[in-house]
Amino acid sequence: MKSAVETLNPTRVRLTVEVPFEELKASLDAAYKKINQQVTVKGFRQGKIPARVIDQRFGRGAVLEEAVNDALPKFYTEAVNEAELNVLGQPDVDITELKDGELLAFSAEVDIRPALEIPDYSGIEVEVDAVEVSDEDIDKSVEQLRERFATTSPVERAVQDGDVLTVNLEAKVDGEVLEDGVAEGVTYTVGSGELLDGIDEAVTGLEAGGSATFTSELKGGSAQGKEAEVKVEVTEVKSRELPELDDDFAQLASEFDTLEELRADSRKRLEQMKKYDQATQAQEKVLDELLKLVEVPMPEKLLADEIQTRKHNLEHHQLGQMGLDLAKYLEIQGKTEEEFDAETKEQAEKGIKTQFILDELVNKEKLNVSQEELTEHLMRRAQSSGMSPDQFAQAVVEGGQVPMLVGEVARGKALAVVVEAATVKDTKGEVVDLDDEDEAEVAETVVAEAEGEETPEA
């Protein structure tokens, strides 16, 4: 076999391959064997039909076609390996010559990973939010905990803000009651904003047994987005009583004996959350700066495939689960289809650039992924996907996605190397130390979001 490579542009090449006919012998034998098992000829047992009879009855061309289809992937792979190409996606193959008994020649155009030059990135500087926890933040956190331990009791009075109601709802569009527009025994807290716009004003002042009608845009169901006339009937009114903020509440709601200890723990937790957010912000900003430093030629076919994949995942996975189509989603987002397409293309380009650059850094810095690191990453991904580690691991193995997970961990480590070399300061001008136990998790998450990684399906 002889092969040559022609560079069409920085991200695409054309391979030309010539194969002497004798190298097709194994594929020809396999073709005759396969056809033997599929056809019957009177006077011959199945599987025992001579090659000359197959040629006479079914044509030599059918055998050659079967043999070439079998051989092409092998010869293409050999040519790719010989040229040491890092190919992306499937090739566009064209058989240029097929002479029975003499020669098979074909060409294959395919995208390749572009060669990148990674410049010195130690000069990257970014600014992130300072970690500050105010007394108001703690008050809000404790108040949210207090809300969880609220009690309710029936009252015979008009509805007030904060009351817990039991209501019946009936929605009409164009005077007709919707099939899915009737709901009974719905629990609703006045002022929570969890149901329909306008319901708070409609029920305030009513007593149990009272009803009112209001107009609102439906947030779900068969008439989602349409204006509906909604009748609400209040069947029960309960007042909410919050526990006193004292040591007894601390003992009820936590493992602490005093309210002061509970507040101290709230401060600690809020600081940890803000530090995690700060680390995420730092890595996102450092990644953006790194992407600006490196010129990345964009493989057109790979980009088109990535855009299509992102659209498919949005429409058939995310929006499908919410009962929306793309048109309704764009209407809710207030975007045109052109704006959506431009955003999707920008995100796809960023994802591809992120992968190319960080993969190059993995090679440059000689970063490896240990079994322990891969297992920890798998556990985190399983948790975020809502699957058990065993289910997630099985889905990854069955889907052949183990290399994808290894790549995520390696690219996370590469980003962490860049962040460590960069200067990160907070809004107070203080240098931020990001060397904490969450750094690997944060880096992997940032990389996965940039690349638009999908969760394997069980």
Secondary structure as UniProt FT lines:
FT   STRAND          2..9
FT   TURN            10..11
FT   STRAND          12..20
FT   HELIX           21..24
FT   HELIX           25..38
FT   TURN            42..43
FT   TURN            46..47
FT   HELIX           51..58
FT   HELIX           60..83
FT   STRAND          87..99
FT   TURN            100..102
FT   STRAND          103..112
FT   TURN            122..123
FT   STRAND          125..128
FT   HELIX           135..148
FT   STRAND          151..154
FT   TURN            161..162
FT   STRAND          164..173
FT   TURN            174..175
FT   STRAND          176..189
FT   TURN            190..191
FT   TURN            197..198
FT   HELIX           199..203
FT   TURN            204..205
FT   TURN            208..209
FT   STRAND          211..217
FT   TURN            222..225
FT   STRAND          227..241
FT   HELIX           247..253
FT   HELIX           259..293
FT   HELIX           300..313
FT   HELIX           314..318
FT   HELIX           319..322
FT   HELIX           326..333
FT   HELIX           337..364
FT   TURN            365..366
FT   HELIX           371..385
FT   HELIX           389..398
FT   TURN            399..400
FT   HELIX           402..421
FT   STRAND          423..426
FT   TURN            427..428
FT   TURN            437..438
FT   HELIX           439..451
//
